[in-house]
Amino acid sequence: MTIDHGRVVVLYGGDSAEREVSLKSGEAVLAALERGGVAPIAFDPAEGGLAGLEALAPDRVFIALHGRGGEDGTLQGALELLGIPYTGSGVLASALGMDKQRTKLVWQALGLPTPECVMLNAESDWNAVVERLGLPLIVKPVHEGSTLGITIVDSAETLAAAYRDAARYDARVMAERFIQGEEYTVSLLGDEALPAIRVEVPSGFYDYEAKYLSDETLYHLPCGLSETDEKALAELCREAFEAVGCRGWGRVDVMRDDQGRFWLLEVNTVPGMTDHSLVPQAAAHAGIDFDTLVLRILDTAGRCD
């Protein structure tokens, strides 16, 4: 059955620190929709603003905006007020998912495993942070994605510098207990958990370059887990996704320690759709090609109740 999607606008670009990745995601989505006969309209909010979007009178919006202004609930709220259906999670889930620390508080309240964290500021007692979390530890901006501003800290002496680097991206910065082990990611599409991917990086750190630029990053599909463990991981990620209130599609990132325990890191409500991105890779392994994936995401566009 062919769905009449009406007038579809793809939002991409924006003015967040993840603009360049968003442009690549948006271009890939636009090309897929064109191949699917949708005739999408490209729109960069950094150039036309909300008034420009409203003037296009879209029937549906495909959100390919990463980071603040596209993934944090502000855009979703505007679209709700305009009565325009959109892809991905709603206002609350988007805002919560963008805030790594508050996402952790929800998970902790529900008994879901996530590494302990401590909020930092310029007057923090660095030795006390190290004593609580141990070394190494991770310093992160609370509201950024694509590993921007993230540092692995090996000593109390370098913790202050890591904080200052993260603070360039965000007023709120956190330190998180480091989980030594394997990194996994699970993509969600509707009610379906796609096959897990194990990410292996020669440098040991899945940073911006490893995510988007390097050809040395390895993506293991199948991920190498036993059937039982992969089912447990999928269920954990579904629980984590639903706990935040997410819908439509997204991705949950997880670490597995040397004792085989899974630890939730973060949820992504507008994951990348570039040629290096994880959701398209997981979908392909499940027999869903990129064009079909984009159309299925578009089909989920709706307003939250």
ABEGO torsion letter per residue (X at the ends): XBBBAEBBBBBBEEABAAAAAAAAAAAAAAAAAAAAGAGBBBBBAAAAEAAAAAAAGBABBBBABBEBGAAAGAAAAAAAAAGBBBBEBBAAAAAAAABAAAAAAAAAAAGBBBBBBBBBBAABBAAAAAAAAEOBBBBBBAABBGGBGBBBBABAAAAAAAAAAAAAABABBBBBBBBBEBBBBBBBBEABBBBBBBBBBAAGBBBAAAAAABAABBBBOBAGBBAAAAAAAAAAAAAAAAAAGBBGBEBBBBBBBAAGBBBBABBBABBBABAABAAAAAAAAAGBBAAAAAAAAAAABBBBX
